[in-house]
Amino acid sequence: MEQHIFYNQNIDALLNSLPDAVFIGDTKGIKRLNDQALHMMGLISEKDIPDSIVAFVKAFNFRYLETNEKVIPGEGPFSEALRGQRVVTELRHTNHETGLPIFSRCAAAPILENDQVTGIIIILTDITERVIAGNKLQETLHALSYSTQEQEAVLDSIPDGVYMGNQSGIYKVNRPALEMLGCNTARDVQGQVEVIFSKLNARYADTKNPIPVSEDPFSRALRGERVVQEIIITHLKTGKDVYVRCAAAPVYLESKIIGAIAVNSDITDKVLAEQKLQKTLQELRKVNEELEAFTYAVSHDLKSPLGRISGLASLLLISNESQISDKDRYLLQLIVQSSEKLTELVSHLLNLGKIGQTELTYTKIDLTALCKQVLENITPTKRSVKFSIAPNMYVWGDKTLMHSVMQNLLTNAAKYSSKNPDAEVQVGTHEDDGFTLCYVRDNGVGFDMSEADKLFMPFKRLYTGTNFEGTGVGLSTVKRIIERHEGKIWAESKPGEGATFYFSLPNKVSKSGRHNHPLKLPEENPGTKIKKLSPQGLS
């Protein structure tokens, strides 16, 4: 009896010294378990253990770890051990005290006496921490995988070619980079940078010379340089040249270069467009040179004979005034007038052709003083017209060309209002949204707005005949000058009610780059009322 007690005590001590949970039972249920088993199951004493193996399996909701399927009583590892099988599997059960899942490695084996199964022994090794760590690792790997996929998606969404690498070579490229180079996969690009650039026949865009080994932008970035350079590469599939703007920079980690990144932009279309533009400009220069030669010929070969014809006809009129008939006198006067008119037309055409070639010299112009200067040269027959010039008018532009603008507009206004006994011409300005809006208004014959589109076309005159003489080039010249100043010009009129010509000039010069400060106009004279205008087309 004492030996049996000692034996049982030794068995208990042995079981409790084990780190794993140990259960010993038979067909009737669990008969013995150690302290680790009580702790793992969340029990206080052996009395809390269910009576049978079936009840034991149900009470703790045993499931297979791999499939999460329930352990079916009578078919699980415990029942198989009772049938003489050795079973090793991984299980999950619920801790009775905390309600938390416990993961374990289960080893169940039969207890044999004389080859007969008299019981079973179950050893559960707690692997909860390992499983949780494994799950976290899987989550991390999944997150990393998703992050990598996300990064790949971001890189591929960039329209430019992106390259990443280090001293060992390029290890990452995006899809646009492969397409730009003519490669199928990233493997075609991975490797030593020098080898890749040699395969691509890399050249400098400006000189077309080959890029020396180790002088390509990526290699220079690996040496710590920041490089922005235009190069030419050969597309590996098509064999065509691709113009690339390459921006490469080193990648630092704690002040140490660990690699480089390059972003390549395909500028082929831009370069080809610029080349086409340069070719067009060269052709245009050639045409302009031919036009200048023609203009020179017209100026010297046509104006001089016209001057001689006019001079000779005038000389005949003066020297033979008493000897020539009225008919001959009329014919000679007609020759003089026609020659002078043709000379004037040639001069206007020459001026019109020179406008596009003239470099603008911008200055602040006193438009009031300029108008008064123009009026001094108005012919006496037109001085009977009353001119009202607003004071303190200023614009920004080329003074010589603006003199031509006002000369044409004031002369036209006086000419077409000269038949009105109360003829009047008004000149004023108004500042409107960054523009100086100028107008020349008369109370002359006016015109129908349906013909307004002809006003600024060369040789298109609304009034023909002898009533209002002209060459039909003046307003074309005005329009070209205003447009050279980045302005706009238009007109409004009604037949018999006069006409108003408007032109707008910006208060600063934006395209030429010579001037970029706004023109400050003086405040309007309180006695001068200027109607605020919102003509269509002014922006």
LINTAGI-V573669 format. One record per pair of residues at least 12 apart in sequence whose C-alpha atoms are under 10 Angstrom apart, sorted by the first residue. I is the first residue (numbers start at 0). J is the second residue. D is the distance in whole Angstrom. If there is no record, write none. Layout:
BEGIN
{{I;J;D} {I;J;D}}
END
This chain:
BEGIN
{{10;33;10} {11;31;9} {11;32;9} {11;33;7} {11;34;9} {12;33;9} {12;34;10} {13;33;9} {14;31;10} {14;32;8} {14;33;6} {14;34;8} {14;35;9} {14;36;10} {15;32;9} {15;33;5} {15;34;6} {15;35;7} {15;36;9} {16;33;9} {16;34;9} {16;35;9} {17;33;8} {17;34;9} {17;35;8} {18;33;10} {18;34;9} {18;35;7} {18;36;10} {18;123;10} {18;124;8} {18;125;9} {19;33;9} {19;34;9} {19;35;6} {19;36;7} {19;39;9} {19;103;10} {19;104;10} {19;121;10} {19;122;7} {19;123;6} {19;124;5} {19;125;7} {20;32;7} {20;33;6} {20;34;7} {20;35;5} {20;36;4} {20;37;8} {20;38;8} {20;39;7} {20;40;9} {20;103;10} {20;105;10} {20;121;8} {20;122;6} {20;123;5} {20;124;6} {20;125;8} {21;33;6} {21;34;9} {21;35;7} {21;36;6} {21;37;9} {21;106;10} {21;107;10} {21;120;7} {21;121;6} {21;122;5} {21;123;7} {21;124;9} {22;35;10} {22;36;7} {22;37;10} {22;107;9} {22;119;8} {22;120;6} {22;121;5} {22;122;6} {22;123;8} {23;107;10} {23;109;10} {23;110;9} {23;118;7} {23;119;6} {23;120;5} {23;121;6} {23;122;9} {24;51;9} {24;52;8} {24;77;10} {24;81;9} {24;109;10} {24;110;9} {24;117;9} {24;118;6} {24;119;5} {24;120;7} {24;121;8} {25;51;9} {25;52;8} {25;77;10} {25;78;10} {25;80;10} {25;81;7} {25;109;9} {25;110;9} {25;116;9} {25;117;7} {25;118;4} {25;119;6} {25;120;9} {26;51;7} {26;52;7} {26;53;10} {26;77;10} {26;78;9} {26;81;7} {26;82;10} {26;116;10} {26;117;8} {26;118;7} {26;119;9} {27;50;7} {27;51;5} {27;52;7} {27;53;9} {27;118;9} {28;48;9} {28;49;7} {28;50;5} {28;51;4} {28;52;5} {28;53;8} {28;54;9} {28;55;8} {28;118;9} {28;119;10} {29;45;9} {29;48;7} {29;49;8} {29;50;7} {29;51;7} {29;52;7} {29;55;8} {29;118;9} {29;119;9} {29;120;9} {29;121;10} {30;45;8} {30;46;10} {30;48;9} {30;50;9} {30;51;10} {30;118;10} {30;119;10} {31;45;7} {31;48;10} {31;120;10} {32;44;9} {32;45;7} {32;48;9} {32;120;10} {32;121;9} {32;122;10} {33;45;9} {35;123;9} {35;124;10} {35;125;10} {36;122;9} {36;123;8} {36;124;10} {37;94;10} {37;95;10} {38;94;9} {38;95;10} {38;96;9} {39;92;9} {39;93;9} {39;94;7} {39;95;9} {39;96;10} {39;101;8} {39;102;10} {39;103;9} {39;123;9} {39;124;10} {39;125;8} {40;59;8} {40;92;8} {40;93;7} {40;94;5} {40;95;6} {40;96;8} {40;97;9} {40;98;10} {40;101;8} {41;59;10} {41;93;9} {41;94;5} {41;95;5} {41;96;5} {41;97;7} {41;98;9} {41;99;10} {42;94;8} {42;95;7} {42;96;7} {43;96;9} {52;72;8} {52;73;8} {52;77;7} {52;78;8} {53;71;9} {53;72;5} {53;73;7} {53;74;10} {53;75;10} {53;77;9} {53;78;9} {54;72;8} {55;72;9} {55;77;10} {56;69;9} {56;70;7} {56;71;8} {56;72;6} {56;73;9} {56;75;9} {56;77;9} {56;92;9} {57;69;9} {57;70;8} {57;71;9} {57;72;7} {57;92;10} {58;92;9} {58;93;9} {58;95;9} {59;91;9} {59;92;6} {59;93;5} {59;94;7} {59;95;7} {59;98;10} {59;100;10} {60;91;8} {60;92;5} {60;93;6} {60;94;9} {60;95;10} {60;100;10} {61;75;9} {61;90;7} {61;91;6} {61;92;5} {61;93;7} {61;100;10} {61;101;10} {61;102;10} {62;75;9} {62;89;9} {62;90;6} {62;91;5} {62;92;6} {62;93;9} {62;102;10} {63;75;9} {63;88;8} {63;89;6} {63;90;5} {63;91;6} {63;92;9} {63;102;9} {63;103;10} {64;88;8} {64;89;5} {64;90;5} {64;91;6} {64;92;9} {64;102;7} {64;103;9} {64;104;9} {64;130;9} {65;88;9} {65;89;7} {65;90;8} {65;91;9} {66;90;10} {67;90;9} {67;91;8} {68;90;10} {68;91;10} {69;90;10} {69;91;9} {69;92;10} {70;90;9} {70;91;10} {70;92;10} {76;88;8} {76;90;10} {76;105;8} {76;106;8} {76;107;6} {76;108;9} {76;121;9} {77;105;9} {77;106;9} {77;107;6} {77;108;8} {77;109;9} {77;119;8} {77;120;9} {77;121;8} {78;107;9} {78;109;10} {78;119;9} {79;107;8} {79;108;8} {79;109;9} {79;119;10} {80;106;9} {80;107;6} {80;108;5} {80;109;5} {80;110;9} {80;116;9} {80;118;8} {80;119;6} {80;120;8} {80;121;9} {81;107;9} {81;108;8} {81;109;6} {81;110;8} {81;116;7} {81;117;8} {81;118;7} {81;119;6} {81;120;9} {82;108;9} {82;109;8} {82;115;10} {82;116;7} {82;118;10} {82;119;9} {83;107;10} {83;108;7} {83;109;5} {83;110;8} {83;111;8} {83;114;9} {83;115;9} {83;116;6} {83;117;10} {83;118;9} {83;119;9} {84;107;8} {84;108;6} {84;109;7} {84;119;10} {85;106;8} {85;107;6} {85;108;5} {85;109;7} {85;119;10} {86;105;8} {86;106;6} {86;107;5} {86;108;7} {86;109;10} {86;121;10} {87;104;7} {87;105;6} {87;106;5} {87;107;7} {87;108;9} {87;121;10} {87;122;10} {87;123;10} {88;103;9} {88;104;6} {88;105;5} {88;106;7} {88;107;9} {88;123;10} {89;102;7} {89;103;6} {89;104;4} {89;105;6} {89;106;9} {89;123;9} {89;124;9} {89;125;10} {89;126;9} {90;102;6} {90;103;5} {90;104;6} {90;105;7} {90;123;9} {90;124;10} {90;125;10} {90;126;10} {91;103;6} {91;104;9} {91;105;10} {91;125;10} {91;126;10} {91;127;9} {100;127;8} {101;125;7} {101;126;8} {101;127;6} {101;128;9} {101;130;10} {102;123;9} {102;124;8} {102;125;6} {102;126;5} {102;127;5} {102;128;8} {102;129;9} {102;130;7} {102;131;9} {103;122;9} {103;123;6} {103;124;5} {103;125;4} {103;126;5} {103;127;7} {103;128;10} {103;129;10} {103;130;9} {104;122;8} {104;123;6} {104;124;5} {104;125;7} {104;126;7} {104;127;9} {105;121;7} {105;122;6} {105;123;5} {105;124;7} {105;125;9} {106;120;8} {106;121;6} {106;122;5} {106;123;7} {106;124;8} {107;119;7} {107;120;6} {107;121;4} {107;122;6} {107;123;9} {108;120;6} {108;121;7} {108;122;9} {109;121;9} {151;171;10} {151;172;9} {151;173;7} {151;174;9} {152;173;9} {152;174;10} {153;173;9} {154;171;10} {154;172;8} {154;173;6} {154;174;8} {154;175;9} {154;176;10} {155;172;9} {155;173;5} {155;174;5} {155;175;7} {155;176;9} {156;173;9} {156;174;8} {156;175;8} {157;173;8} {157;174;9} {157;175;8} {157;176;10} {157;262;10} {158;173;9} {158;174;9} {158;175;6} {158;176;9} {158;262;10} {158;263;9} {158;264;8} {158;265;9} {159;173;9} {159;174;9} {159;175;6} {159;176;7} {159;179;9} {159;243;10} {159;244;10} {159;245;10} {159;261;10} {159;262;6} {159;263;6} {159;264;5} {159;265;7} {160;172;7} {160;173;6} {160;174;7} {160;175;5} {160;176;4} {160;177;8} {160;178;8} {160;179;7} {160;180;9} {160;243;10} {160;245;9} {160;261;8} {160;262;6} {160;263;5} {160;264;6} {160;265;8} {161;173;6} {161;174;9} {161;175;8} {161;176;6} {161;177;9} {161;245;10} {161;246;10} {161;247;10} {161;260;7} {161;261;6} {161;262;5} {161;263;6} {161;264;9} {162;176;7} {162;177;10} {162;188;9} {162;189;10} {162;217;9} {162;247;9} {162;259;8} {162;260;6} {162;261;5} {162;262;6} {162;263;8} {163;189;10} {163;217;9} {163;247;10} {163;249;10} {163;250;9} {163;258;7} {163;259;6} {163;260;5} {163;261;7} {163;262;9} {164;189;9} {164;190;9} {164;191;9} {164;192;9} {164;217;9} {164;218;10} {164;221;9} {164;249;10} {164;250;9} {164;257;9} {164;258;6} {164;259;6} {164;260;7} {164;261;9} {165;190;10} {165;191;9} {165;192;9} {165;217;9} {165;218;9} {165;220;10} {165;221;7} {165;249;9} {165;250;9} {165;256;9} {165;257;6} {165;258;4} {165;259;6} {165;260;9} {166;190;10} {166;191;8} {166;192;9} {166;218;8} {166;221;7} {166;222;10} {166;256;10} {166;257;8} {166;258;7} {166;259;9} {167;189;9} {167;190;7} {167;191;6} {167;192;9} {167;258;9} {168;188;9} {168;189;7} {168;190;5} {168;191;4} {168;192;6} {168;193;9} {168;194;10} {168;195;9} {168;217;10} {168;218;9} {168;258;9} {168;259;10} {169;185;9} {169;186;10} {169;188;7} {169;189;5} {169;190;6} {169;191;7} {169;192;7} {169;195;9} {169;217;9} {169;258;9} {169;259;9} {169;260;9} {170;185;8} {170;186;9} {170;188;8} {170;189;5} {170;190;7} {170;191;10} {171;185;7} {171;186;9} {171;188;8} {171;189;7} {171;260;10} {172;184;9} {172;185;6} {172;186;10} {172;188;8} {172;189;8} {172;260;10} {172;261;10} {172;262;10} {173;185;8} {175;263;9} {175;264;10} {175;265;10} {176;188;9} {176;262;9} {176;263;8} {176;264;9} {176;265;10} {178;234;9} {178;235;10} {178;236;10} {179;232;9} {179;233;10} {179;234;7} {179;235;9} {179;241;8} {179;242;10} {179;243;9} {179;263;9} {179;264;9} {179;265;7} {180;199;8} {180;232;8} {180;233;8} {180;234;5} {180;235;6} {180;236;8} {180;237;10} {180;241;8} {181;199;10} {181;233;9} {181;234;5} {181;235;5} {181;236;5} {181;237;8} {181;238;9} {182;234;9} {182;235;7} {182;236;7} {183;235;10} {183;236;9} {191;218;10} {192;212;9} {192;213;8} {192;215;8} {192;216;10} {192;217;7} {192;218;7} {193;210;10} {193;211;9} {193;212;6} {193;213;6} {193;214;9} {193;215;8} {193;217;9} {193;218;8} {194;212;9} {194;213;10} {196;209;10} {196;210;8} {196;211;10} {196;212;8} {196;213;9} {196;215;8} {196;217;10} {196;232;8} {196;233;10} {197;209;9} {197;210;9} {197;211;9} {197;212;8} {197;215;10} {197;232;10} {198;232;9} {198;233;8} {198;234;10} {198;235;8} {199;231;9} {199;232;5} {199;233;5} {199;234;7} {199;235;7} {199;238;10} {199;240;10} {199;241;10} {200;231;8} {200;232;6} {200;233;6} {200;234;9} {200;235;10} {200;240;9} {201;215;8} {201;230;7} {201;231;6} {201;232;5} {201;233;7} {201;240;10} {201;241;10} {201;242;10} {201;243;10} {202;215;9} {202;229;9} {202;230;6} {202;231;5} {202;232;6} {202;233;9} {202;240;10} {202;242;10} {203;215;9} {203;228;8} {203;229;7} {203;230;5} {203;231;6} {203;232;9} {203;242;10} {203;243;10} {204;228;8} {204;229;5} {204;230;5} {204;231;5} {204;232;9} {204;241;10} {204;242;7} {204;243;8} {204;244;9} {204;270;10} {205;228;10} {205;229;8} {205;230;8} {205;231;9} {206;230;10} {207;230;8} {207;231;8} {208;230;10} {208;231;10} {209;230;10} {209;231;9} {209;232;10} {210;230;9} {210;231;10} {215;228;9} {215;230;9} {215;245;10} {215;247;10} {216;228;7} {216;229;10} {216;230;9} {216;245;7} {216;246;7} {216;247;6} {216;248;9} {216;259;10} {216;260;10} {216;261;8} {217;245;9} {217;246;9} {217;247;6} {217;248;8} {217;249;9} {217;258;10} {217;259;7} {217;260;7} {217;261;7} {217;262;10} {218;247;9} {218;248;10} {218;249;9} {218;258;10} {218;259;8} {219;247;8} {219;248;8} {219;249;9} {219;259;9} {220;246;9} {220;247;6} {220;248;5} {220;249;5} {220;250;8} {220;256;9} {220;258;8} {220;259;6} {220;260;8} {220;261;8} {221;247;9} {221;248;8} {221;249;6} {221;250;8} {221;251;10} {221;256;7} {221;257;8} {221;258;6} {221;259;6} {221;260;9} {222;248;9} {222;249;7} {222;256;8} {222;258;9} {222;259;9} {223;247;10} {223;248;7} {223;249;5} {223;250;8} {223;251;9} {223;255;10} {223;256;7} {223;258;9} {223;259;9} {224;247;8} {224;248;6} {224;249;7} {224;259;10} {225;246;8} {225;247;6} {225;248;5} {225;249;7} {225;259;10} {225;261;10} {226;245;8} {226;246;6} {226;247;5} {226;248;6} {226;249;9} {226;261;9} {227;244;7} {227;245;6} {227;246;4} {227;247;7} {227;248;9} {227;261;10} {227;262;10} {227;263;10} {228;243;8} {228;244;6} {228;245;5} {228;246;7} {228;247;9} {228;263;10} {229;242;7} {229;243;6} {229;244;4} {229;245;6} {229;246;9} {229;263;9} {229;264;9} {229;265;10} {229;266;9} {230;242;6} {230;243;5} {230;244;6} {230;245;7} {230;263;10} {230;266;10} {231;243;6} {231;244;9} {231;245;10} {231;265;10} {231;266;10} {231;267;9} {240;267;8} {241;265;7} {241;266;8} {241;267;6} {241;268;9} {241;270;10} {242;263;10} {242;264;8} {242;265;6} {242;266;5} {242;267;5} {242;268;8} {242;269;9} {242;270;7} {242;271;9} {243;262;10} {243;263;6} {243;264;5} {243;265;5} {243;266;6} {243;267;7} {243;270;10} {244;262;8} {244;263;6} {244;264;5} {244;265;7} {244;266;7} {244;267;9} {245;261;7} {245;262;6} {245;263;4} {245;264;6} {245;265;9} {245;266;10} {246;260;8} {246;261;6} {246;262;5} {246;263;6} {246;264;8} {247;259;7} {247;260;6} {247;261;4} {247;262;6} {247;263;8} {248;260;6} {248;261;6} {248;262;9} {249;261;9} {287;352;10} {287;356;9} {290;352;9} {291;349;10} {291;352;9} {291;353;9} {291;356;10} {294;345;9} {294;348;9} {294;349;7} {294;350;10} {294;352;8} {294;353;9} {295;349;9} {297;345;8} {297;346;10} {297;348;10} {297;349;8} {298;342;9} {298;345;7} {298;346;8} {298;348;10} {298;349;8} {301;341;10} {301;342;8} {301;345;8} {302;338;9} {302;339;10} {302;341;9} {302;342;6} {302;343;9} {302;345;7} {302;346;8} {303;342;9} {304;338;9} {304;342;10} {305;334;10} {305;335;9} {305;337;9} {305;338;6} {305;339;8} {305;340;10} {305;341;8} {305;342;7} {306;335;9} {306;338;7} {306;339;8} {306;341;10} {306;342;8} {307;338;9} {308;334;8} {308;335;7} {308;337;10} {308;338;7} {308;339;9} {309;331;9} {309;332;9} {309;333;10} {309;334;7} {309;335;5} {309;336;8} {309;337;8} {309;338;6} {309;339;7} {309;342;10} {310;334;10} {310;335;8} {310;338;9} {310;339;10} {311;331;9} {311;334;10} {311;335;9} {312;328;10} {312;330;9} {312;331;6} {312;332;7} {312;333;9} {312;334;7} {312;335;6} {312;336;10} {312;338;10} {313;331;7} {313;332;8} {313;334;9} {313;335;7} {313;336;10} {314;331;10} {315;328;9} {315;331;8} {315;332;10} {316;328;7} {316;329;10} {316;331;7} {316;332;8} {316;335;10} {340;468;9} {340;469;8} {340;470;8} {341;470;9} {343;469;9} {343;470;8} {344;469;9} {344;470;6} {344;471;9} {344;472;8} {344;473;10} {345;470;9} {347;470;8} {347;471;9} {347;472;7} {347;473;7} {347;475;10} {347;476;8} {348;457;9} {348;470;9} {348;472;7} {348;473;9} {348;475;10} {348;476;9} {350;403;10} {350;472;10} {350;473;10} {350;476;8} {351;457;10} {351;472;8} {351;473;9} {351;475;8} {351;476;5} {351;477;9} {351;479;8} {351;480;9} {352;476;9} {352;479;10} {353;476;10} {354;400;8} {354;476;8} {354;477;10} {354;479;7} {354;480;7} {354;483;8} {355;479;8} {355;480;8} {355;482;10} {355;483;8} {357;400;9} {357;483;10} {358;397;9} {358;483;10} {359;396;8} {359;397;6} {359;398;9} {359;399;9} {359;400;8} {359;480;10} {359;483;8} {359;484;8} {359;511;9} {359;513;10} {360;395;10} {360;396;7} {360;397;5} {360;398;8} {360;399;9} {360;400;9} {360;513;9} {361;394;10} {361;395;7} {361;396;5} {361;397;5} {361;398;7} {361;399;10} {361;484;9} {361;507;10} {361;508;9} {361;511;10} {361;513;8} {361;514;8} {362;394;8} {362;395;6} {362;396;6} {362;397;6} {362;398;7} {362;514;9} {362;518;10} {363;393;7} {363;394;6} {363;395;5} {363;396;7} {363;397;9} {363;398;8} {363;506;10} {363;518;8} {363;519;10} {363;520;10} {364;392;8} {364;393;6} {364;394;5} {364;395;6} {364;396;7} {364;397;8} {364;398;6} {364;401;9} {364;402;10} {365;390;9} {365;391;7} {365;392;6} {365;393;5} {365;394;7} {365;395;9} {365;398;9} {366;388;9} {366;389;9} {366;390;9} {366;391;8} {366;392;5} {366;393;5} {366;394;7} {366;395;9} {366;398;9} {366;401;9} {366;402;9} {366;405;9} {366;426;10} {366;427;9} {366;428;9} {366;437;10} {367;388;7} {367;389;7} {367;390;6} {367;391;6} {367;392;5} {367;393;7} {367;394;10} {367;426;9} {367;427;9} {367;428;10} {368;388;9} {368;390;9} {368;391;9} {368;392;8} {368;393;9} {369;392;10} {369;393;10} {369;398;9} {369;399;10} {369;401;8} {369;402;7} {369;405;8} {369;406;9} {370;386;10} {370;388;7} {370;389;10} {370;392;10} {370;401;10} {370;402;8} {370;405;7} {370;406;8} {370;409;8} {370;426;9} {371;386;9} {371;388;8} {371;405;10} {372;402;9} {372;405;10} {372;406;9} {373;402;7} {373;403;9} {373;405;7} {373;406;6} {373;407;9} {373;409;8} {373;410;9} {374;386;9} {374;405;9} {374;406;8} {374;409;8} {374;410;9} {376;406;9} {376;410;10} {377;406;9} {377;409;9} {377;410;7} {377;413;9} {378;410;9} {378;413;10} {380;413;9} {380;414;9} {380;417;8} {381;410;8} {381;412;10} {381;413;6} {381;414;7} {381;415;10} {381;416;9} {381;417;6} {381;418;10} {381;422;10} {382;413;8} {382;417;9} {383;413;9} {383;417;8} {383;420;9} {383;421;9} {383;422;8} {383;423;9} {384;412;9} {384;413;6} {384;414;9} {384;416;8} {384;417;6} {384;418;9} {384;419;9} {384;420;8} {384;421;7} {384;422;5} {384;423;6} {384;424;7} {384;441;10} {385;413;9} {385;417;10} {385;421;8} {385;422;6} {385;423;5} {385;424;6} {385;425;8} {385;441;10} {386;409;9} {386;412;10} {386;413;9} {386;422;9} {386;423;6} {386;424;5} {386;425;6} {386;426;8} {386;440;10} {386;441;9} {387;423;7} {387;424;6} {387;425;5} {387;426;6} {387;427;9} {387;439;10} {387;440;10} {388;424;8} {388;425;6} {388;426;5} {388;427;7} {388;428;10} {388;439;9} {388;527;10} {389;425;8} {389;426;6} {389;427;5} {389;428;8} {389;523;9} {389;524;8} {389;526;10} {389;527;7} {389;528;9} {389;529;9} {390;426;9} {390;427;8} {390;428;10} {390;521;10} {390;523;8} {390;524;7} {390;526;10} {390;527;8} {391;427;9} {391;428;9} {391;520;8} {391;521;7} {391;522;8} {391;523;7} {391;524;8} {392;426;9} {392;427;7} {392;428;6} {392;429;9} {392;435;9} {392;437;9} {392;520;8} {392;521;8} {392;522;9} {392;523;8} {392;524;10} {393;428;8} {393;429;10} {393;435;8} {393;437;10} {393;506;10} {393;518;8} {393;519;9} {393;520;6} {393;521;8} {394;428;9} {394;430;10} {394;434;9} {394;435;7} {394;436;9} {394;437;9} {394;503;10} {394;504;7} {394;505;8} {394;506;7} {394;507;10} {394;518;8} {394;519;9} {394;520;8} {395;434;10} {395;435;9} {395;484;9} {395;504;7} {395;505;8} {395;506;6} {395;507;7} {395;508;8} {395;514;10} {395;517;9} {395;518;7} {395;519;10} {395;520;10} {396;480;10} {396;481;9} {396;483;10} {396;484;7} {396;485;10} {396;504;8} {396;505;9} {396;506;9} {396;507;9} {396;508;9} {397;480;9} {397;483;10} {397;484;8} {400;476;10} {400;477;9} {400;480;7} {400;481;9} {400;483;10} {400;484;10} {401;477;9} {401;480;8} {401;481;8} {401;484;10} {403;473;9} {403;476;8} {403;477;7} {403;480;9} {404;473;9} {404;474;8} {404;476;8} {404;477;5} {404;478;8} {404;479;10} {404;480;7} {404;481;8} {404;502;10} {405;426;10} {405;439;9} {405;477;8} {406;473;9} {406;477;9} {407;472;10} {407;473;6} {407;474;7} {407;476;9} {407;477;7} {408;426;10} {408;438;9} {408;439;7} {408;440;9} {408;473;8} {408;474;8} {408;477;8} {408;499;10} {408;500;8} {408;501;10} {409;424;8} {409;425;9} {409;426;9} {409;439;7} {409;440;9} {409;441;9} {410;473;10} {411;439;10} {411;441;9} {411;443;10} {411;467;9} {411;468;10} {411;469;9} {411;473;9} {411;474;9} {412;424;7} {412;425;9} {412;439;8} {412;440;7} {412;441;6} {412;442;8} {412;443;7} {412;444;10} {412;445;10} {412;497;9} {412;498;8} {412;499;9} {412;500;9} {413;440;10} {413;441;8} {413;442;9} {413;443;8} {414;441;10} {414;443;8} {414;444;10} {414;466;10} {414;467;7} {414;468;9} {414;469;10} {415;441;8} {415;442;8} {415;443;5} {415;444;6} {415;445;8} {415;462;10} {415;466;9} {415;467;7} {415;468;10} {415;497;8} {415;498;9} {416;441;6} {416;442;6} {416;443;3} {416;444;6} {416;445;8} {416;495;10} {416;496;10} {416;497;7} {416;498;9} {417;441;10} {417;442;9} {417;443;7} {417;444;9} {417;467;10} {418;442;10} {418;443;7} {418;444;8} {418;466;10} {419;442;8} {419;443;6} {419;444;8} {419;495;10} {420;443;10} {421;442;8} {421;443;10} {422;441;7} {422;442;6} {422;443;7} {422;497;10} {423;440;8} {423;441;6} {423;442;6} {423;443;8} {423;497;10} {424;439;7} {424;440;6} {424;441;4} {424;442;7} {424;443;9} {424;497;10} {424;498;10} {424;499;10} {425;438;8} {425;439;6} {425;440;5} {425;441;6} {425;442;9} {425;499;9} {426;438;6} {426;439;5} {426;440;6} {426;441;9} {426;499;10} {426;500;10} {426;501;10} {426;529;10} {427;439;7} {427;440;9} {427;501;10} {427;527;9} {427;528;9} {427;529;7} {427;530;9} {428;501;9} {428;502;10} {428;503;9} {428;523;9} {428;529;7} {428;530;9} {428;531;10} {429;503;9} {429;520;9} {429;523;8} {429;529;7} {429;530;8} {429;531;7} {429;532;8} {430;503;9} {430;504;10} {430;505;10} {430;506;9} {430;519;10} {430;520;8} {430;522;10} {430;523;10} {430;531;9} {430;532;10} {431;503;9} {431;505;10} {431;506;10} {431;531;8} {431;532;8} {431;533;9} {431;537;9} {431;538;9} {432;505;9} {432;506;9} {432;537;9} {432;538;8} {433;503;10} {433;504;9} {433;505;6} {433;506;6} {433;507;8} {433;517;8} {433;518;9} {433;538;9} {434;486;9} {434;502;10} {434;503;6} {434;504;5} {434;505;4} {434;506;5} {434;507;8} {434;517;10} {434;518;9} {434;537;9} {434;538;9} {435;486;9} {435;502;8} {435;503;6} {435;504;5} {435;505;6} {435;506;6} {435;507;10} {435;518;9} {435;520;9} {436;486;10} {436;487;10} {436;488;10} {436;501;7} {436;502;6} {436;503;4} {436;504;7} {436;505;9} {436;506;10} {436;531;9} {436;532;8} {436;533;10} {436;534;10} {436;537;9} {437;488;9} {437;500;8} {437;501;6} {437;502;5} {437;503;6} {437;504;8} {437;532;10} {438;488;10} {438;489;10} {438;490;9} {438;499;7} {438;500;5} {438;501;4} {438;502;6} {438;503;9} {438;529;10} {438;532;10} {439;490;10} {439;498;8} {439;499;6} {439;500;5} {439;501;7} {439;502;9} {440;490;10} {440;491;9} {440;492;10} {440;497;7} {440;498;6} {440;499;4} {440;500;6} {440;501;9} {441;492;10} {441;496;8} {441;497;5} {441;498;6} {441;499;6} {441;500;9} {442;492;10} {442;495;8} {442;496;6} {442;497;4} {442;498;7} {442;499;9} {443;492;10} {443;493;10} {443;494;9} {443;495;7} {443;496;6} {443;497;4} {443;498;7} {444;492;9} {444;493;8} {444;494;6} {444;495;5} {444;496;6} {444;497;5} {444;498;8} {445;461;10} {445;491;9} {445;492;6} {445;493;5} {445;494;5} {445;495;5} {445;496;6} {445;497;4} {445;498;5} {445;499;9} {446;461;8} {446;462;9} {446;490;10} {446;491;9} {446;492;6} {446;493;5} {446;494;5} {446;495;7} {446;496;8} {446;497;8} {446;498;7} {447;461;9} {447;491;9} {447;492;7} {447;493;6} {447;494;6} {447;495;9} {447;498;10} {448;490;9} {448;491;7} {448;492;6} {448;493;7} {448;494;9} {451;489;9} {451;490;7} {451;491;8} {451;492;9} {452;489;9} {452;490;10} {453;474;10} {453;475;10} {454;471;9} {454;472;10} {454;473;10} {454;474;7} {454;475;8} {454;478;10} {454;489;9} {454;490;9} {455;471;9} {455;472;8} {455;473;8} {455;474;5} {455;475;5} {455;476;8} {455;477;8} {455;478;7} {455;479;9} {455;488;9} {455;489;9} {455;490;10} {456;471;8} {456;472;8} {456;473;10} {456;474;8} {456;475;6} {456;476;9} {456;478;9} {457;470;9} {457;471;6} {457;472;5} {457;473;8} {457;474;8} {457;475;6} {457;476;8} {458;470;7} {458;471;4} {458;472;6} {458;473;9} {458;474;10} {458;475;9} {459;471;6} {459;472;8} {459;474;10} {459;475;9} {460;472;9} {460;474;10} {474;488;10} {477;502;10} {478;502;9} {481;502;7} {481;503;8} {481;504;7} {482;502;10} {482;503;10} {482;504;9} {484;503;9} {484;504;7} {484;505;8} {484;507;10} {484;508;8} {484;510;10} {484;511;10} {485;503;9} {485;504;7} {485;505;7} {485;507;10} {485;508;8} {485;509;9} {485;510;8} {485;511;10} {486;502;7} {486;503;5} {486;504;5} {486;505;6} {486;537;9} {486;538;10} {487;501;8} {487;502;5} {487;503;5} {487;504;7} {487;505;10} {487;536;8} {487;537;7} {487;538;10} {488;500;7} {488;501;6} {488;502;4} {488;503;7} {488;504;9} {488;536;9} {488;537;9} {489;501;5} {489;502;6} {489;503;9} {489;534;8} {489;535;9} {489;536;9} {489;537;10} {490;502;9} {490;534;9} {491;534;9} {501;532;9} {501;534;9} {502;537;9} {503;537;8} {503;538;10} {505;517;9} {505;518;9} {506;518;5} {506;519;8} {506;520;9} {507;519;10}}
END
